[in-house]
């Protein structure tokens, strides 16, 4: 048995490609039909006929993280019905067959317990695809994709865990490649290269033909290039595919794009508006559209009547102007982003959005994930959620951890997947997440560990959450006292001075809503242990009904917890409540309704951020009582003055983020900005980020 020292430095991609070019390699294709070609260019038919042998080779070459794998783990994956000794013996026989078929130099060993494949002598399309994505070569990566990972391969007698790995790898490869192609289309669009933009989007749609956001972006890109016929054809193909595969129609978001497209008389550059508007003639009425008109949210009083707030179209003397269509969090058609009314207009733009467009791959969009703005004020840390596959109508819970850096306009932004130490929390969604900025620690509690149940009531802390200065580290919080009943859809806040985390209500992951108030009093600044306390607030002035999916804000100076809206046992609420002495210290906790000038609409899953300096709470989107996601911005001011607060809508620049609910939001105290991340539109999850400047009046 040959024993080699260490694997080559596979991170040095250019060097590795050069070394491969100097030696004859075996080529293993796992994407689509499995193919194994020897050094002489001829198929290795003998090995291909042994499905378990080839699948062991596939695991060694493609399992993440790449490198050496323990024999015991591989033996348990492939021979679960045998005891440990016999399973290891079966693995030895398999490795002998691989060496006979491939040569002695392909399988590496380290000590007696670990094995790997040599990437200098075995080329694998999965590794090549990953390498191309890491290097920003998305179109090259797409050439390696011929179909699903181990498509059609089923090996008898293996473990369920191996099947789960194959399924997860199929989802991961598609989502990573799709994200890379969409990012490439955004970079090409910023360069003004319409051909490259459309090429990347066409390939993305080939990879994920039923992915509606990718199709929508392709439709917009074709329209921007003047190919209206191609755009409408792409929509018709999508419509037929959704009807055939899922008995569904395109979403309201896509229907609105196409309905507006069918009414376009001319695309006009923003810089040409003034010169052309005076000469424009009334447009010929468009033919009736076959696309049904989806229900739109009511226009807010501050929104200019001449602006379609959903897509940034406006009419100028009969000419339709595309001033920036936002699709899946990226501006696809660019002109000037600010569509303000005249200075004298009461609907003049007061705040300005800009989208954060990262280079490289993004995390997969998710439902029910949560994020925090870290203490550097330059990074967002995202954890968990449900990864939804529209193609397969399936979801997968995750416990992955990502960080987005570069939130200022003009900065280079990039998502990086973090690799925390310690035992991670089990995958989950709809949990509570908050942040101890002074010590760079994120706290999560509860959530759902299935798609209806079970609910969780465990608490975890992530030390060094930003990853700056030290690697993030997970720690399960040891708690004393009566535990809160398991629940999900809560909003967790942190009272830093008292070292206490607080939440209200939630649901039991099935159908029971609650309104109890719980406080976790940590023992010290490590937040590694503490005691749960159930508060008993005074309800003589009333109390909020049972609810989940509400918005919450903690006013540390006054020790008050604000609660707005939410799902009150199946009814969308517009009620606004405050809990005094919310952390359980300094007096009897007590509920009272918080009455302000004007009343906002009933909303659920609204993204909200509270600024303690200006005593202003800003809320974006959410779902209204009809179940329709929104994209309007509300602001409630003067929260420090009892019965003097005021709700008002905020007019903003175009383009705006997609309509969505269940997003995370924060205050960036450096720029007085409102930062928005993630969320979902119906069953489409987002991982994008936006910043709204000028909304907090300091």
Secondary structure as UniProt FT lines:
FT   TURN            10..11
FT   HELIX           13..21
FT   STRAND          26..29
FT   STRAND          35..37
FT   TURN            39..40
FT   HELIX           45..48
FT   HELIX           51..62
FT   STRAND          69..70
FT   HELIX           71..78
FT   TURN            80..81
FT   HELIX           84..102
FT   TURN            104..105
FT   STRAND          107..110
FT   TURN            111..113
FT   STRAND          114..117
FT   TURN            119..121
FT   STRAND          122..124
FT   HELIX           125..134
FT   TURN            135..136
FT   HELIX           138..143
FT   TURN            150..152
FT   TURN            156..157
FT   HELIX           160..191
FT   HELIX           194..207
FT   TURN            208..210
FT   HELIX           212..224
FT   TURN            225..226
FT   HELIX           228..246
FT   HELIX           252..262
FT   HELIX           270..272
FT   HELIX           273..277
FT   TURN            278..279
FT   TURN            301..302
FT   TURN            305..306
FT   STRAND          307..308
FT   TURN            309..312
FT   STRAND          313..316
FT   TURN            317..318
FT   STRAND          319..322
FT   STRAND          326..327
FT   TURN            328..329
FT   STRAND          330..331
FT   TURN            343..344
FT   TURN            346..347
FT   STRAND          351..356
FT   STRAND          366..367
FT   STRAND          370..373
FT   TURN            375..376
FT   STRAND          379..389
FT   TURN            390..393
FT   STRAND          394..405
FT   TURN            409..410
FT   STRAND          414..417
FT   STRAND          432..436
FT   TURN            437..440
FT   STRAND          441..445
FT   STRAND          459..463
FT   TURN            464..466
FT   STRAND          473..476
FT   STRAND          478..480
FT   STRAND          493..495
FT   TURN            496..499
FT   STRAND          500..507
FT   STRAND          513..522
FT   TURN            525..526
FT   STRAND          529..535
FT   STRAND          538..541
FT   STRAND          551..555
FT   TURN            556..559
FT   STRAND          560..568
FT   TURN            569..570
FT   STRAND          571..580
FT   TURN            581..583
FT   STRAND          590..593
FT   STRAND          607..611
FT   TURN            612..615
FT   STRAND          616..623
FT   TURN            625..626
FT   STRAND          629..637
FT   TURN            639..640
FT   TURN            642..643
FT   STRAND          646..650
FT   STRAND          664..668
FT   TURN            669..672
FT   STRAND          673..677
FT   STRAND          680..681
FT   TURN            682..683
FT   STRAND          684..686
FT   STRAND          689..693
//
